[in-house]
Amino acid sequence: MLNNLTDCEDGEGGASQGDGNPKESSPFINSTDLEKGKEYDGKNMALFEEEMDTSPMVSSLLSGLANYTNLPQGSREHEEAENNEGAKKKPVKATRMGTFMGVYLPCLQNIFGVILFLRLTWVVGISGILESLSMVILCCSCTMLTAISMSAIATNGVVPAGGSYYMISRSLGPEFGGAVGLCFYLGTTFAGAMYILGTIEIVLAYIFPPMAIFKAEDASGEAAALLNNMRVYGTCVLSFMATIVFVGVKYVNKFALIFLGCVILSILAIYAGVIKSAIDPPSFPFGEAVSGNLVVGTLAWPSPWVIVFGSFFSTCGAGLQSLTGAPRLLQAISRDGIVPFLRVFGHGKANGEPTWALLLTACICEIGILIASLDEVAPILSMFFLMCYMFVNLACAVQTLLRTPNWRPRFRYYHWTLSFLGMSLCLALMFICSWYYALVAMLIAGLIYKYIEYRGAEKEWGDGIRGLSLSAARYALLRLEEGPPHTKNWRPQLLVLVRVDQEQNVAHPQLLSLTNQLKAGKGLTIVGSVLDGTFLENHLQVQRAEESIQRLMEAEKVKGFCQVVTSCNVRDGMSHLIQSSGLGGLQHNTVLVGWPRSWRSKEDHQTWRNFIELVRETTAGHMALLVAKNVAMFPANTERFPEGHIDVWWIVHDGGMLMLLPFLLRQHKVWR
């Protein structure tokens, strides 16, 4: 594309006259072509002088094309180009763990976790082999389908810190992303509590039972004594692990490697025992010589400490990984600024370590430890994890079905039906595990969603929910009747014409108060205004006027749209608004204006001429016209009229409009 552009500028195909550079064989700049990259240094893509601060540099644009990412480039490069000292400073970065230490190792330690070692054998003993195998296949299918969806998102562009939260928030919007991200954070935090409780249970039940502080006086008090011991030792282990995470990620990696090595050795030892027994079976396959317990000699390992220590180190490592990942997830959510009260947890050490997020994570993890029951904590984190997996699959299915232009995954095995199947499977597993926990998790996510929607910062990430809304709006507009609606379906669709002063403030705010009081009909509202002049000269004034009107609409709680136009003639501008406002079948049928003030004293009579033309145009458009006289005396939305009555002067037949207006006013709390 750049070569073609150079040809056009050269005219006869000669050398470029703009900068004296010959045509490039490859216009892209990467790390292997530094000499050619220097030719683009200092050049800006701006066409006009006022765009110099916002347009990207040529080098940045070409580098972004060479190394594609769907993340927007910031404008910080302009400041660094102007300040050489700032460009030379290297920011302190947090320690990166790499693919093996940051991806494979945490996944393996979560797979070889407390459920596998402490509860899977119990499940097999209670349910049987076939039923247990069906459960495992169902759960593995859920994770496999979710992994396919995550692979599709990961191959669609670069995914920075935040993991699943970033995937969901950039695909489904900040509300869904924040709600599900916080639920995933809670699930990861409670997973840390579960792993710590599993560690204490292994120590007290299998490794060294005399360590128990609380002793049971009889058989009925054993459960309570065990819970109290797990609370005490769990708090101590949590403090120790949180200290390791606080010191630094490199120490977590060192401990994690040791723990994983012990787990792998114990698993290999178990398989070695099975192979040895198969090659050289014992003389007595079955026996009852070990404390009265039936032992299968062909499968039994001579020493039980192998699996015990493997389970212990596995749960310790998984707990450390949970305490490492959860604060970073919370830090990513906090730095996005979508949840105002969590912004303080986005700060940390100079190298980016999430100190405050770690403190909050430890406090929440302590709540799970105080529950002290592994069987009670496990369903809580299962709900949060399944909800996160469900929305990852939903994000992929929505993006594919809406055919979003920037949704181009390169993962060859992805299909939207797999994502939909994974979403349905996650939802089914939530209610199969515990229907009341599932409802509570959905309620928490719903409350967070509404909080972010009401108080959160506005973010525009090109999410799929906006595309879904656009598709639904387009479908609804196409289904609306183009002709006039039936009399029974008629409702006032208001076009409110207001005037703004030199400071772009609305001259009569009471007109919007009246608009809000007439909105019991739940119709369309468009607030329009006309600025004198041309759009090229007054485009900044148009933007400020729209922002001013939007702020006033929010203050008066008017739900609708704003439209400001410029015209050399105010009368022509109002005519354009009356003719062109709305879209398709969703157009206004009523025009609300204020009575022209001091029109008798005007020498040029332009005010009353404009008003007469407005009346004629609304009549020609078969629209209703509402004229508010002495609009400054109309009540505000904070006033109340509990007594009195509304006089209706029904002089001419108007189709019932004068009877409808007082009815709509009486529906508002001001006139009740």
C-alpha positions in Angstrom: 0.0 0.0 0.0 2.8 2.4 0.8 4.6 1.5 -2.4 1.5 2.4 -4.4 1.2 5.6 -2.5 4.8 6.5 -3.4 4.2 5.8 -7.0 1.3 8.2 -7.1 3.4 10.9 -5.4 6.3 10.4 -7.7 4.2 11.1 -10.8 6.5 9.4 -13.4 7.8 6.7 -11.1 10.9 8.6 -10.1 12.3 9.0 -6.6 10.1 10.4 -3.9 10.3 14.2 -3.6 8.9 14.3 -0.1 11.8 13.0 2.0 14.3 11.7 -0.5 14.0 8.1 0.6 13.9 5.4 -2.1 11.0 2.9 -2.3 11.2 0.2 0.4 11.1 -3.4 -0.5 9.2 -4.0 2.8 7.5 -1.1 4.6 7.3 -2.9 7.9 9.8 -2.2 10.7 10.8 -5.0 13.0 13.7 -5.9 15.3 15.7 -7.4 12.4 15.6 -4.3 10.2 16.8 -1.5 12.4 18.6 0.6 9.8 15.4 1.0 7.7 13.4 1.7 10.8 15.5 4.8 11.5 14.3 6.3 8.3 10.8 6.6 9.8 11.9 8.1 13.1 10.2 11.4 13.9 7.6 11.2 11.1 3.9 11.5 12.1 0.8 10.2 10.4 -1.1 13.5 11.0 -2.6 15.3 8.0 -3.2 18.5 9.9 -1.2 20.4 12.5 -3.9 20.1 15.1 -3.7 16.3 14.9 0.0 16.0 15.7 -0.6 15.2 19.3 -3.1 12.4 18.7 -1.9 10.7 15.5 0.6 7.8 15.8 4.1 7.9 14.6 4.9 6.1 11.3 7.4 3.8 13.0 4.8 2.8 15.6 2.1 2.1 13.0 4.4 0.0 10.8 5.7 -1.9 13.8 2.2 -2.6 15.0 1.3 -3.9 11.5 4.4 -6.2 11.5 3.6 -7.5 15.0 -0.1 -7.5 15.0 -2.0 -7.0 18.2 -5.6 -6.1 18.7 -4.7 -3.8 21.6 -4.9 0.0 21.0 -1.6 1.9 20.9 -1.2 4.7 23.4 -0.1 8.2 22.7 2.8 8.1 25.2 5.3 7.8 22.3 4.7 11.5 21.5 5.8 12.6 25.0 8.8 10.3 24.9 9.9 11.7 21.5 9.8 15.2 22.9 11.6 14.3 26.1 14.8 12.3 25.4 15.5 11.9 29.1 12.1 10.3 29.7 12.7 7.9 26.8 16.0 6.7 28.3 14.5 5.8 31.6 13.7 2.1 31.8 10.6 1.3 33.9 11.0 -1.3 36.6 9.1 -4.4 35.6 7.8 -7.1 37.7 9.5 -10.5 37.6 8.0 -12.6 34.7 7.6 -16.3 35.3 7.7 -17.5 31.7 5.7 -20.2 30.0 6.7 -23.2 32.1 6.7 -21.5 35.5 3.7 -19.3 34.8 1.5 -21.6 32.8 2.4 -25.3 32.9 3.4 -25.4 36.6 0.3 -23.8 38.1 -1.9 -25.9 35.9 -0.2 -29.1 36.9 -0.3 -28.3 40.6 -4.0 -27.5 40.4 -4.6 -30.8 38.5 -2.6 -32.8 41.1 -4.4 -31.1 43.9 -6.3 -31.9 47.0 -9.4 -33.3 45.3 -7.4 -35.8 43.3 -5.5 -37.2 46.3 -8.0 -36.8 49.2 -11.5 -37.1 47.6 -11.3 -38.9 44.3 -10.7 -42.3 46.1 -13.7 -41.6 48.3 -15.8 -40.8 45.2 -14.8 -44.0 43.5 -15.5 -46.0 46.7 -19.0 -44.5 47.1 -20.1 -44.2 43.4 -18.3 -47.1 41.7 -15.9 -47.2 38.8 -18.4 -46.5 36.0 -20.1 -43.7 37.8 -16.9 -42.1 38.8 -15.5 -42.4 35.3 -18.6 -40.7 34.0 -18.1 -37.8 36.4 -14.4 -37.4 35.4 -15.3 -37.5 31.7 -18.0 -34.9 32.2 -15.7 -32.6 34.1 -12.8 -33.1 31.6 -15.2 -32.3 28.7 -16.1 -29.1 30.4 -12.4 -28.0 30.8 -11.5 -29.2 27.3 -14.3 -27.2 25.6 -13.3 -24.2 27.7 -9.7 -24.7 26.7 -10.7 -24.6 23.0 -12.6 -21.3 23.5 -9.6 -19.8 25.4 -7.3 -20.9 22.6 -9.6 -19.1 20.1 -9.4 -15.9 22.2 -5.6 -16.2 22.7 -5.0 -16.6 18.9 -7.2 -13.6 18.2 -4.6 -11.2 19.6 -2.2 -10.6 22.4 -3.7 -11.1 25.8 -1.9 -9.1 28.6 -2.0 -9.7 32.4 -5.5 -10.6 33.7 -6.0 -13.9 32.0 -9.6 -15.0 31.9 -10.8 -11.6 33.2 -9.2 -9.8 30.3 -10.7 -12.2 27.8 -14.2 -11.8 29.2 -14.1 -8.1 29.7 -12.8 -7.3 26.2 -15.3 -9.7 24.7 -18.4 -9.1 26.7 -17.8 -5.6 28.1 -16.6 -4.1 31.5 -19.8 -5.1 33.3 -19.6 -8.8 32.5 -15.8 -8.7 32.7 -15.8 -7.1 36.1 -18.5 -9.3 37.6 -17.1 -12.6 36.3 -13.5 -11.4 37.0 -14.3 -10.7 40.7 -16.1 -14.0 41.0 -13.0 -15.8 39.4 -10.8 -13.9 41.9 -13.0 -15.1 44.8 -12.8 -18.6 43.4 -9.0 -18.5 43.2 -8.8 -17.1 46.7 -11.0 -19.8 48.1 -9.0 -22.4 46.2 -6.0 -21.3 48.2 -8.0 -21.8 51.4 -9.0 -25.3 50.2 -5.4 -26.3 49.4 -4.2 -25.1 52.8 -7.0 -27.0 54.5 -6.0 -30.1 52.5 -2.4 -29.7 53.7 -3.4 -29.5 57.3 -5.7 -32.5 56.9 -2.9 -34.6 55.5 -0.6 -33.6 58.3 -3.1 -34.3 61.1 -4.6 -37.4 59.6 -1.7 -39.2 58.0 1.7 -37.7 58.8 1.8 -36.7 62.4 -1.6 -37.0 64.3 -0.1 -36.1 67.7 0.3 -32.5 66.4 -3.3 -31.9 67.2 -3.8 -29.1 69.7 -7.4 -29.8 70.5 -8.2 -33.4 71.6 -11.6 -35.1 71.5 -12.8 -36.4 74.8 -15.2 -38.9 73.0 -16.1 -40.0 69.5 -18.7 -37.4 69.1 -16.2 -34.6 69.5 -13.6 -35.7 67.0 -15.1 -33.7 64.2 -15.2 -30.4 66.2 -11.7 -31.0 67.4 -10.4 -31.5 63.9 -12.1 -28.3 62.7 -10.5 -26.3 65.4 -7.1 -27.7 64.7 -7.5 -26.9 61.0 -8.4 -23.3 61.9 -5.3 -22.8 64.0 -2.8 -24.6 61.8 -4.4 -23.2 58.6 -4.0 -19.7 59.8 -0.3 -20.3 60.5 0.3 -21.9 57.1 -1.6 -19.1 55.4 0.7 -16.5 57.1 3.8 -18.4 56.1 2.7 -18.7 52.4 1.6 -15.1 52.2 5.0 -14.1 53.5 6.7 -16.1 50.8 4.5 -14.5 48.1 5.2 -11.0 49.6 8.9 -11.5 49.5 8.9 -12.2 45.7 7.8 -14.4 42.9 11.3 -15.9 42.5 11.0 -17.6 45.9 7.6 -18.9 45.0 9.1 -20.4 41.8 11.9 -22.1 43.9 9.4 -23.6 46.3 7.0 -24.6 43.5 9.8 -26.5 41.6 10.6 -28.5 44.8 6.9 -29.3 45.5 6.3 -30.3 41.9 9.4 -32.5 41.8 8.2 -34.4 44.9 4.7 -34.8 43.3 6.1 -36.2 40.1 8.5 -38.5 41.9 5.6 -39.9 44.0 3.4 -40.5 41.0 6.3 -42.2 39.1 6.9 -44.3 42.2 3.3 -45.5 42.2 3.5 -46.5 38.6 6.8 -48.2 39.3 5.2 -50.2 42.0 2.4 -51.3 39.6 4.8 -52.2 36.9 7.0 -54.1 39.3 4.0 -56.0 40.7 2.9 -56.9 37.2 6.3 -58.2 36.2 7.0 -60.0 39.5 3.7 -60.6 41.3 3.9 -61.4 45.0 3.2 -64.9 46.3 0.1 -63.9 48.2 -2.2 -61.7 46.0 -4.6 -61.0 48.8 -4.1 -60.9 52.6 -5.6 -59.7 55.8 -2.4 -59.3 57.8 -2.2 -55.5 57.9 -4.3 -54.4 61.0 -7.3 -56.3 59.8 -7.5 -54.4 56.5 -7.9 -56.3 53.2 -4.8 -55.6 51.0 -4.5 -56.2 47.3 -0.9 -57.3 47.1 -0.6 -56.8 43.3 -1.4 -53.1 43.6 -0.2 -52.1 47.1 3.0 -50.1 47.4 5.2 -51.3 50.3 5.3 -47.8 51.9 2.3 -45.5 52.2 4.6 -42.5 52.7 5.1 -42.0 49.0 1.6 -41.0 48.3 1.3 -39.1 51.6 4.3 -36.9 51.0 3.3 -36.5 47.3 -0.1 -35.2 48.4 1.4 -32.9 51.0 3.8 -31.2 48.6 1.1 -31.0 45.9 -1.3 -29.2 48.1 1.4 -26.8 49.4 2.4 -25.9 45.9 -1.1 -25.4 44.7 -1.8 -23.1 47.7 1.2 -21.0 46.8 0.1 -20.7 43.2 -3.3 -19.6 44.2 -1.9 -16.9 46.6 0.3 -15.8 43.7 -2.3 -15.6 41.0 -5.3 -14.2 42.9 -3.6 -10.8 43.8 -2.4 -10.3 40.3 -5.9 -10.9 39.0 -7.3 -8.4 41.5 -4.6 -5.9 40.5 -5.6 -6.2 36.8 -9.2 -5.5 37.7 -8.3 -2.6 39.9 -6.0 -0.9 37.3 -8.8 -1.0 34.7 -10.8 1.3 37.0 -14.2 -0.3 36.4 -14.8 -0.8 40.1 -14.2 2.5 41.9 -13.7 1.1 45.5 -11.1 -1.4 44.3 -8.7 1.2 42.8 -6.5 1.2 45.9 -5.6 -2.5 45.2 -4.1 -1.6 41.9 -1.0 -0.2 43.7 1.9 -2.2 44.9 5.7 -2.2 45.1 8.0 -0.3 42.8 8.4 -3.5 40.6 4.6 -3.9 40.3 4.1 -6.6 42.9 0.5 -6.4 44.2 1.0 -5.7 47.9 -2.4 -4.4 48.9 -4.1 -7.0 46.7 -2.1 -9.7 48.5 -3.3 -8.4 51.9 -7.0 -8.5 50.8 -6.5 -12.0 49.3 -5.0 -13.3 52.6 -8.0 -11.8 54.6 -10.5 -13.5 52.3 -8.6 -16.7 52.3 -8.7 -16.6 56.1 -12.5 -16.7 55.9 -12.3 -19.9 53.9 -9.9 -21.4 56.5 -12.2 -20.4 59.3 -14.9 -22.6 57.6 -12.4 -25.3 58.2 -14.3 -28.0 56.2 -12.8 -29.1 52.9 -16.2 -30.4 51.7 -17.9 -27.0 52.4 -15.2 -24.8 50.7 -15.0 -26.9 47.5 -18.5 -26.1 46.2 -17.9 -22.4 46.7 -14.8 -22.2 44.4 -16.4 -24.7 42.0 -19.3 -22.3 41.4 -17.0 -19.3 40.7 -14.8 -21.3 38.4 -17.7 -22.8 36.5 -19.2 -19.3 36.1 -15.9 -18.0 34.7 -15.6 -20.9 32.2 -19.3 -20.4 31.2 -18.7 -16.8 30.3 -15.5 -17.6 28.4 -17.5 -19.9 26.2 -20.3 -17.4 25.9 -17.9 -14.7 24.8 -16.6 -16.8 22.0 -20.1 -17.9 20.9 -21.4 -14.3 20.9 -18.5 -13.0 18.9 -18.8 -15.6 16.3 -22.6 -15.4 15.9 -22.5 -11.6 15.7 -19.6 -11.9 13.1 -17.6 -9.2 14.9 -15.0 -7.8 12.4 -12.1 -8.0 14.9 -13.0 -11.5 15.9 -10.6 -13.6 13.7 -9.2 -16.5 15.8 -6.5 -18.6 14.1 -7.1 -21.8 16.2 -8.1 -24.3 13.6 -10.2 -26.6 15.9 -12.5 -23.8 17.1 -16.2 -23.8 16.3 -19.0 -21.8 17.9 -21.0 -24.9 18.6 -18.2 -26.2 20.8 -18.3 -22.9 22.8 -22.1 -23.1 23.1 -21.8 -26.7 24.3 -19.2 -25.8 26.8 -21.3 -22.9 28.1 -24.4 -25.2 28.5 -22.2 -27.9 30.2 -20.8 -25.4 32.7 -24.3 -24.1 33.6 -25.6 -27.7 34.0 -22.7 -28.6 36.3 -23.3 -25.6 38.5 -26.8 -26.7 39.3 -25.8 -30.4 39.5 -23.2 -29.7 42.1 -25.3 -27.4 44.3 -28.3 -25.4 43.0 -28.4 -23.0 45.9 -24.7 -22.3 45.7 -25.2 -21.7 42.0 -28.0 -19.2 42.7 -25.9 -17.4 45.3 -23.0 -17.1 42.9 -25.2 -15.7 40.1 -26.7 -13.3 42.6 -23.3 -12.0 43.6 -22.3 -11.7 40.0 -25.5 -9.8 39.2 -25.0 -7.4 42.1 -21.5 -6.7 40.9 -22.7 -6.2 37.4 -25.3 -3.6 38.4 -22.8 -1.8 40.6 -20.3 -1.5 37.7 -23.1 -0.4 35.4 -24.3 2.2 37.9 -21.0 3.5 39.5 -18.2 2.0 37.4 -16.1 4.0 35.0 -17.2 4.1 31.3 -14.9 1.9 29.2 -15.1 1.3 25.5 -13.4 -1.9 24.6 -15.3 -2.9 21.5 -17.1 -5.7 23.4 -19.6 -8.1 21.9 -22.5 -7.0 24.0 -22.5 -3.7 22.2 -22.6 -5.6 19.0 -25.5 -7.7 20.3 -27.4 -4.5 21.2 -26.7 -3.1 17.8 -28.0 -6.3 16.1 -31.1 -6.3 18.3 -31.8 -2.6 17.7 -31.4 -3.1 14.0 -33.8 -6.0 14.0 -36.4 -4.1 16.1 -36.2 -1.0 13.8 -36.7 -3.1 10.7 -39.8 -4.6 12.3 -41.3 -1.3 13.1 -44.1 -0.1 10.8 -43.0 2.6 8.4 -46.5 4.0 8.3 -48.4 5.8 11.1 -49.2 3.6 14.0 -52.7 2.6 15.0 -54.6 5.0 17.2 -54.5 2.6 20.2 -50.7 2.4 19.9 -50.0 6.1 19.6 -47.8 7.7 22.2 -46.0 11.0 22.3 -42.5 10.7 20.7 -41.0 14.0 21.7 -38.6 16.3 19.8 -37.6 19.0 22.3 -36.2 22.1 20.7 -34.0 24.1 23.2 -31.8 27.1 22.8 -28.2 27.3 24.1 -26.4 30.5 25.0 -22.8 31.6 24.2 -21.4 29.4 26.9 -23.3 26.4 25.3 -25.6 26.1 28.3 -29.4 25.4 27.9 -31.4 28.6 28.3 -34.5 27.0 29.8 -33.7 23.9 31.8 -37.4 23.7 33.0 -38.3 22.5 29.5 -36.4 19.3 30.2 -38.2 19.0 33.5 -41.5 19.2 31.7 -40.2 16.6 29.3 -39.4 14.2 32.1 -42.9 14.7 33.6 -44.5 13.8 30.2 -42.5 10.5 29.9 -45.2 8.3 31.4 -45.9 7.3 27.8 -42.4 5.6 27.6 -41.8 7.0 24.1 -38.9 8.4 22.3 -37.2 11.6 23.4 -34.8 13.7 21.2 -33.4 17.0 22.5 -32.3 19.1 19.6 -30.7 22.6 19.2 -29.4 24.8 16.4 -26.2 26.8 16.4 -25.7 29.7 14.0 -22.8 29.2 11.6 -21.1 26.4 9.6 -20.0 23.0 10.9 -16.4 23.5 9.9 -16.2 26.6 12.0 -18.3 25.5 15.0 -17.7 21.7 15.3 -16.0 22.2 18.7 -19.0 24.3 19.9 -21.3 21.6 18.7 -19.5 19.0 20.8 -19.6 21.2 23.9 -23.3 21.9 23.4 -24.0 18.2 23.1 -22.1 17.5 26.3 -23.9 20.3 28.1 -27.3 19.0 27.0 -26.4 15.5 27.9 -25.4 16.6 31.4 -28.7 18.4 31.9 -30.6 15.4 30.6 -28.8 13.2 33.2 -29.6 15.7 35.9 -33.3 15.9 34.9 -33.4 12.1 34.4 -34.5 12.4 30.8 -33.8 9.1 28.9 -33.2 10.0 25.3 -30.9 11.3 22.7 -29.3 14.6 21.9 -28.8 16.2 18.4 -27.1 19.5 17.7 -26.9 20.9 14.2 -25.3 24.0 12.7 -26.9 26.2 10.1 -26.5 29.7 8.7 -30.2 30.2 9.3 -31.8 29.1 12.5 -35.1 28.5 10.8 -33.5 26.1 8.3 -31.7 24.3 11.2 -35.0 23.7 13.0 -36.5 22.5 9.7 -33.7 20.0 9.4 -34.3 18.7 12.9 -38.0 18.3 12.3 -37.5 16.5 9.1 -34.5 14.3 9.8 -34.5 13.4 13.6 -35.1 9.8 14.4 -34.4 6.6 12.5 -36.8 4.5 10.4 -40.0 3.8 12.3 -38.6 5.3 15.4 -39.3 8.9 14.7 -40.8 11.8 16.7 -44.5 12.7 16.3 -44.6 15.6 18.7 -42.5 18.8 18.9 -42.1 20.6 22.2 -40.9 24.2 22.2 -41.0 27.2 24.4 -43.1 30.3 23.7 -40.9 33.0 22.1 -40.1 35.7 24.6 -40.4 39.4 23.9 -41.4 38.8 20.3 -43.5 42.0 20.2 -40.4 44.2 20.9 -38.2 42.8 18.2 -37.7 45.2 15.4 -36.8 42.6 12.7 -39.7 40.3 13.6 -37.4 37.3 13.0 -38.4 35.6 16.3 -42.1 35.4 15.5 -41.4 34.6 11.9 -39.4 31.5 12.9 -42.1 30.4 15.3 -44.8 30.7 12.5 -42.6 28.7 10.2 -42.2 26.1 12.9 -46.0 25.8 13.3 -46.4 25.4 9.5 -43.7 22.7 9.3 -45.1 20.6 12.1 -48.5 20.9 10.5 -47.1 19.8 7.2 -45.4 16.9 8.9 -48.6 15.8 10.6 -47.1 16.2 14.0 -48.4 17.5 17.3 -47.0 20.8 18.6 -46.7 21.5 22.3 -45.9 25.1 23.2 -44.9 25.8 26.8 -45.6 29.5 27.7 -43.9 31.0 30.8 -41.7 27.9 30.9 -39.6 29.4 33.8 -42.7 29.0 36.0 -43.1 25.3 35.4 -42.3 23.1 38.5 -39.0 21.3 38.8 -38.8 17.5 39.4 -38.1 18.1 43.1 -41.4 20.0 43.7 -44.7 18.5 44.7 -48.3 19.4 44.1 -50.3 17.1 46.3 -53.4 19.2 46.0 -55.2 21.2 43.3 -56.3 20.4 39.8 -55.2 20.8 36.2 -57.4 22.9 34.0 -58.0 21.8 30.5 -59.4 24.3 27.9 -60.7 21.9 25.3 -61.7 24.6 22.8 -61.1 22.7 19.5 -61.1 19.1 18.6 -57.5 17.8 18.7 -58.0 14.1 18.7 -57.8 13.8 22.5 -54.3 15.4 22.9 -55.4 17.8 25.5 -57.0 15.0 27.5 -53.9 12.8 27.2 -51.4 15.5 28.5 -52.9 15.9 32.0 -53.2 12.1 32.3 -49.5 11.8 31.6 -48.6 14.6 34.0 -50.7 12.9 36.8 -48.5 9.8 36.4 -45.5 11.7 37.5 -44.7 12.2 41.2 -44.7 16.0 40.9 -48.4 16.1 40.0 -49.8 13.3 42.1 
